[in-house]
């Protein structure tokens, strides 16, 4: 499974990305558990814009969600943290 994480915005308005292919990792079952914990309902409701906030765009296989930085929490935050620490920069 391919997971892509892109962070845009912030004070400098930069864009950074990370990518992981869970099939070639040492712990594919751990990745599956992390993905299975993600909410299956619609994306988080839009929140008022926060100046200089990051926007996170997360793609798991063919599903993409966009989450404002102030709303990134729970299973989505866990997934982003792991992809950033173990994935390749893109």
N, CA, C and O atoms as a DFTB+ gen file, in Angstrom:
360 C
 N C O
     1  1       0.847      -1.163       0.000
     2  2       0.000       0.000       0.000
     3  2       0.904       1.241       0.000
     4  3       1.928       1.286       0.681
     5  1       0.499       2.230      -0.773
     6  2       1.254       3.482      -0.864
     7  2       0.546       4.555      -0.041
     8  3      -0.669       4.733      -0.129
     9  1       1.337       5.263       0.759
    10  2       0.817       6.362       1.563
    11  2       1.662       7.592       1.268
    12  3       2.887       7.555       1.377
    13  1       1.003       8.676       0.897
    14  2       1.669       9.952       0.631
    15  2       1.127      10.998       1.593
    16  3      -0.078      11.078       1.827
    17  1       2.032      11.796       2.145
    18  2       1.659      12.894       3.031
    19  2       2.304      14.159       2.487
    20  3       3.504      14.175       2.212
    21  1       1.516      15.219       2.331
    22  2       2.032      16.505       1.858
    23  2       1.583      17.577       2.830
    24  3       0.409      17.672       3.187
    25  1       2.560      18.394       3.254
    26  2       2.278      19.511       4.151
    27  2       2.543      20.802       3.398
    28  3       3.636      20.998       2.866
    29  1       1.555      21.681       3.350
    30  2       1.719      22.967       2.689
    31  2       1.331      24.070       3.655
    32  3       0.636      23.842       4.646
    33  1       1.797      25.272       3.343
    34  2       1.421      26.430       4.147
    35  2       2.477      26.801       5.157
    36  3       3.675      26.658       4.910
    37  1       2.021      27.280       6.301
    38  2       2.931      27.766       7.327
    39  2       3.362      29.188       7.015
    40  3       2.909      29.779       6.034
    41  1       4.210      29.719       7.823
    42  2       4.660      31.106       7.664
    43  2       5.346      31.313       6.317
    44  3       5.114      32.321       5.649
    45  1       6.181      30.371       5.924
    46  2       6.925      30.519       4.668
    47  2       6.140      30.022       3.457
    48  3       6.562      30.241       2.321
    49  1       5.021      29.366       3.675
    50  2       4.217      28.859       2.567
    51  2       4.893      27.743       1.795
    52  3       4.665      27.588       0.595
    53  1       5.710      26.976       2.463
    54  2       6.449      25.906       1.797
    55  2       5.616      24.632       1.678
    56  3       4.576      24.481       2.320
    57  1       6.096      23.736       0.849
    58  2       5.461      22.441       0.659
    59  2       6.513      21.355       0.882
    60  3       7.620      21.420       0.349
    61  1       6.143      20.363       1.675
    62  2       7.028      19.221       1.912
    63  2       6.211      17.951       1.821
    64  3       5.006      17.948       2.072
    65  1       6.880      16.877       1.460
    66  2       6.154      15.627       1.320
    67  2       6.963      14.433       1.779
    68  3       8.194      14.454       1.806
    69  1       6.232      13.389       2.137
    70  2       6.820      12.125       2.543
    71  2       6.003      11.012       1.928
    72  3       4.802      11.159       1.700
    73  1       6.658       9.903       1.663
    74  2       5.993       8.779       0.991
    75  2       6.513       7.475       1.586
    76  3       7.688       7.352       1.931
    77  1       5.606       6.506       1.697
    78  2       6.011       5.192       2.165
    79  2       5.259       4.124       1.364
    80  3       4.082       4.281       1.037
    81  1       5.960       3.054       1.064
    82  2       5.355       1.873       0.457
    83  2       5.368       0.806       1.542
    84  3       6.410       0.217       1.829
    85  1       4.220       0.561       2.139
    86  2       4.169      -0.336       3.300
    87  2       4.515      -1.774       2.954
    88  3       4.907      -2.544       3.831
    89  1       4.375      -2.149       1.688
    90  2       4.685      -3.524       1.294
    91  2       6.180      -3.822       1.366
    92  3       6.576      -4.983       1.473
    93  1       7.002      -2.790       1.309
    94  2       8.446      -3.008       1.359
    95  2       9.039      -2.643       2.716
    96  3      10.260      -2.576       2.859
    97  1       8.187      -2.404       3.715
    98  2       8.646      -2.053       5.062
    99  2       8.825      -3.301       5.915
   100  3       8.363      -4.386       5.561
   101  1       9.508      -3.124       7.052
   102  2       9.724      -4.233       7.976
   103  2       8.460      -4.632       8.729
   104  3       8.363      -5.757       9.219
   105  1       7.478      -3.710       8.827
   106  2       6.293      -3.956       9.643
   107  2       4.998      -3.665       8.879
   108  3       4.258      -2.756       9.255
   109  1       4.709      -4.427       7.805
   110  2       3.494      -4.145       7.038
   111  2       2.220      -4.320       7.858
   112  3       1.249      -3.602       7.621
   113  1       2.189      -5.240       8.806
   114  2       0.974      -5.428       9.612
   115  2       0.745      -4.239      10.535
   116  3      -0.403      -3.884      10.800
   117  1       1.808      -3.617      11.028
   118  2       1.670      -2.425      11.853
   119  2       1.073      -1.276      11.065
   120  3       0.254      -0.517      11.584
   121  1       1.486      -1.147       9.803
   122  2       0.917      -0.119       8.932
   123  2      -0.562      -0.398       8.666
   124  3      -1.380       0.522       8.665
   125  1      -0.902      -1.667       8.443
   126  2      -2.299      -2.025       8.190
   127  2      -3.169      -1.682       9.393
   128  3      -4.281      -1.181       9.230
   129  1      -2.675      -1.946      10.593
   130  2      -3.422      -1.605      11.801
   131  2      -3.633      -0.097      11.908
   132  3      -4.712       0.364      12.281
   133  1      -2.602       0.656      11.579
   134  2      -2.692       2.116      11.630
   135  2      -3.722       2.626      10.632
   136  3      -4.528       3.496      10.963
   137  1      -3.704       2.096       9.420
   138  2      -4.667       2.513       8.390
   139  2      -6.076       2.058       8.761
   140  3      -7.036       2.794       8.536
   141  1      -6.216       0.867       9.319
   142  2      -7.539       0.374       9.711
   143  2      -8.166       1.226      10.811
   144  3      -9.389       1.252      10.948
   145  1      -7.351       1.919      11.591
   146  2      -7.862       2.767      12.679
   147  2      -8.368       4.121      12.184
   148  3      -8.982       4.867      12.947
   149  1      -8.117       4.445      10.910
   150  2      -8.558       5.743      10.383
   151  2     -10.079       5.786      10.289
   152  3     -10.712       4.778       9.974
   153  1     -10.670       6.953      10.563
   154  2     -12.131       7.069      10.436
   155  2     -12.564       6.824       9.000
   156  3     -11.913       7.282       8.061
   157  1     -13.647       6.111       8.834
   158  2     -14.148       5.787       7.498
   159  2     -15.214       6.770       7.021
   160  3     -15.656       6.703       5.874
   161  1     -15.623       7.675       7.894
   162  2     -16.648       8.637       7.496
   163  2     -16.038       9.766       6.675
   164  3     -14.861       9.715       6.315
   165  1     -16.813      10.749       6.390
   166  2     -16.365      11.875       5.560
   167  2     -15.194      12.603       6.220
   168  3     -14.880      12.394       7.392
   169  1     -14.571      13.454       5.431
   170  2     -13.461      14.250       5.932
   171  2     -13.921      15.122       7.084
   172  3     -15.114      15.396       7.218
   173  1     -12.980      15.563       7.924
   174  2     -13.353      16.471       9.005
   175  2     -14.027      17.722       8.449
   176  3     -13.668      18.221       7.382
   177  1     -15.009      18.214       9.197
   178  2     -15.715      19.424       8.767
   179  2     -14.745      20.587       8.665
   180  3     -13.822      20.700       9.472
   181  1     -14.945      21.447       7.687
   182  2     -14.044      22.587       7.547
   183  2     -14.083      23.450       8.807
   184  3     -15.126      23.615       9.439
   185  1     -12.943      23.984       9.144
   186  2     -12.874      24.880      10.290
   187  2     -12.437      26.252       9.794
   188  3     -11.885      26.371       8.700
   189  1     -12.678      27.281      10.588
   190  2     -12.249      28.609      10.161
   191  2     -10.747      28.628       9.880
   192  3      -9.964      27.975      10.570
   193  1     -10.369      29.375       8.873
   194  2      -8.962      29.460       8.501
   195  2      -8.145      30.057       9.643
   196  3      -8.568      31.013      10.293
   197  1      -6.983      29.483       9.871
   198  2      -6.052      29.987      10.868
   199  2      -4.829      30.482      10.110
   200  3      -4.219      29.738       9.342
   201  1      -4.485      31.707      10.325
   202  2      -3.359      32.307       9.616
   203  2      -2.083      31.492       9.827
   204  3      -1.763      31.102      10.950
   205  1      -1.372      31.244       8.752
   206  2      -0.095      30.531       8.750
   207  2      -0.189      29.085       9.231
   208  3       0.818      28.504       9.636
   209  1      -1.378      28.501       9.192
   210  2      -1.553      27.106       9.576
   211  2      -1.072      26.212       8.436
   212  3      -1.078      26.619       7.274
   213  1      -0.662      25.008       8.771
   214  2      -0.339      24.020       7.752
   215  2      -1.622      23.363       7.261
   216  3      -2.624      23.326       7.976
   217  1      -1.583      22.853       6.053
   218  2      -2.633      22.007       5.508
   219  2      -1.983      20.677       5.169
   220  3      -0.947      20.635       4.505
   221  1      -2.587      19.606       5.622
   222  2      -2.076      18.258       5.387
   223  2      -2.955      17.552       4.364
   224  3      -4.174      17.484       4.524
   225  1      -2.333      17.029       3.315
   226  2      -3.040      16.232       2.318
   227  2      -2.479      14.823       2.409
   228  3      -1.288      14.595       2.197
   229  1      -3.352      13.889       2.726
   230  2      -2.934      12.515       2.992
   231  2      -3.627      11.598       1.994
   232  3      -4.851      11.609       1.867
   233  1      -2.827      10.806       1.288
   234  2      -3.375       9.856       0.323
   235  2      -2.982       8.450       0.750
   236  3      -1.802       8.136       0.905
   237  1      -3.994       7.609       0.937
   238  2      -3.792       6.194       1.237
   239  2      -4.414       5.437       0.078
   240  3      -5.634       5.407      -0.087
   241  1      -3.548       4.824      -0.722
   242  2      -3.971       4.175      -1.962
   243  2      -4.683       5.188      -2.858
   244  3      -4.028       6.078      -3.401
   245  1      -5.999       5.080      -3.029
   246  2      -6.725       5.995      -3.916
   247  2      -7.633       6.962      -3.166
   248  3      -8.448       7.650      -3.781
   249  1      -7.501       7.017      -1.854
   250  2      -8.325       7.912      -1.045
   251  2      -7.475       9.067      -0.537
   252  3      -6.426       8.850       0.070
   253  1      -7.924      10.291      -0.782
   254  2      -7.186      11.483      -0.361
   255  2      -8.065      12.329       0.543
   256  3      -9.233      12.578       0.244
   257  1      -7.486      12.765       1.654
   258  2      -8.166      13.699       2.557
   259  2      -7.256      14.903       2.765
   260  3      -6.032      14.794       2.699
   261  1      -7.872      16.041       3.015
   262  2      -7.136      17.263       3.324
   263  2      -7.608      17.749       4.680
   264  3      -8.803      17.929       4.913
   265  1      -6.640      17.960       5.580
   266  2      -6.970      18.319       6.955
   267  2      -6.158      19.547       7.355
   268  3      -4.938      19.560       7.189
   269  1      -6.823      20.587       7.884
   270  2      -6.075      21.736       8.404
   271  2      -5.218      21.296       9.597
   272  3      -5.607      20.403      10.350
   273  1      -4.076      21.913       9.758
   274  2      -3.171      21.547      10.839
   275  2      -3.808      21.596      12.215
   276  3      -3.491      20.772      13.072
   277  1      -4.701      22.551      12.439
   278  2      -5.351      22.661      13.739
   279  2      -6.327      21.522      14.005
   280  3      -6.745      21.323      15.145
   281  1      -6.696      20.772      12.966
   282  2      -7.645      19.655      13.100
   283  2      -6.971      18.293      12.974
   284  3      -7.641      17.264      13.052
   285  1      -5.650      18.275      12.781
   286  2      -4.934      17.012      12.625
   287  2      -4.731      16.383      13.999
   288  3      -3.903      16.843      14.785
   289  1      -5.499      15.321      14.281
   290  2      -5.380      14.661      15.572
   291  2      -5.780      13.196      15.438
   292  3      -6.142      12.735      14.355
   293  1      -5.711      12.488      16.525
   294  2      -6.129      11.092      16.552
   295  2      -5.378      10.215      15.571
   296  3      -4.175      10.385      15.375
   297  1      -6.096       9.261      14.940
   298  2      -5.447       8.320      14.029
   299  2      -4.760       8.995      12.843
   300  3      -3.729       8.516      12.370
   301  1      -5.337      10.124      12.352
   302  2      -4.696      10.822      11.235
   303  2      -3.337      11.367      11.663
   304  3      -2.365      11.266      10.915
   305  1      -3.265      11.940      12.850
   306  2      -1.992      12.481      13.350
   307  2      -0.982      11.363      13.557
   308  3       0.204      11.536      13.279
   309  1      -1.447      10.213      14.046
   310  2      -0.557       9.064      14.233
   311  2       0.022       8.602      12.900
   312  3       1.214       8.314      12.798
   313  1      -0.835       8.532      11.877
   314  2      -0.373       8.120      10.553
   315  2       0.644       9.116       9.992
   316  3       1.691       8.716       9.483
   317  1       0.341      10.398      10.083
   318  2       1.253      11.432       9.578
   319  2       2.602      11.344      10.292
   320  3       3.649      11.414       9.649
   321  1       2.582      11.193      11.605
   322  2       3.831      11.117      12.368
   323  2       4.684       9.933      11.929
   324  3       5.902      10.051      11.795
   325  1       4.043       8.801      11.707
   326  2       4.819       7.618      11.310
   327  2       5.355       7.749       9.890
   328  3       6.501       7.387       9.624
   329  1       4.539       8.261       8.981
   330  2       5.021       8.442       7.605
   331  2       6.199       9.428       7.593
   332  3       7.183       9.207       6.888
   333  1       6.100      10.504       8.363
   334  2       7.193      11.483       8.411
   335  2       8.465      10.883       8.990
   336  3       9.562      11.208       8.537
   337  1       8.334      10.009       9.989
   338  2       9.542       9.452      10.621
   339  2      10.146       8.288       9.849
   340  3      11.360       8.089       9.885
   341  1       9.314       7.511       9.148
   342  2       9.813       6.310       8.481
   343  2       9.811       6.386       6.959
   344  3      10.449       5.572       6.291
   345  1       9.096       7.363       6.413
   346  2       8.967       7.462       4.953
   347  2      10.113       8.199       4.313
   348  3      10.971       8.769       4.989
   349  1      10.113       8.178       3.001
   350  2      11.110       8.906       2.214
   351  2      10.555      10.285       1.885
   352  3       9.361      10.434       1.625
   353  1      11.416      11.281       1.896
   354  2      10.988      12.624       1.495
   355  2      10.703      12.596       0.006
   356  3      11.396      11.942      -0.773
   357  1       9.658      13.328      -0.367
   358  2       9.301      13.370      -1.795
   359  2       9.203      14.791      -2.264
   360  3       8.913      15.036      -3.435
